């Protein structure tokens, strides 16, 4: 391994714009962040779905709020209906 080719590695205190701080290591002596896991909408649960073309509404209308149980019961009902239609009439 060559000597003196690696950058210096510092113990730094990372600071977010929201005020959160934590200690980490970096090749830069200071870390100032705009957003972190404490204030990011995805991690805080305040994420908004932006639906400009109605895609989410169309998807929900087409497929509904399906659960695995509702899909299983619908599949069983479709199978029973298909079996009844395939049975010969007397």
ABEGO torsion letter per residue (X at the ends): XBBGABBBBBBBBBBBAAGBBBBBBBABABBBBABBAAABAAAAGABBBBBAAGAAAAAAAAAEBBBAAAAAAAAAAAAAAAAAAABBBX
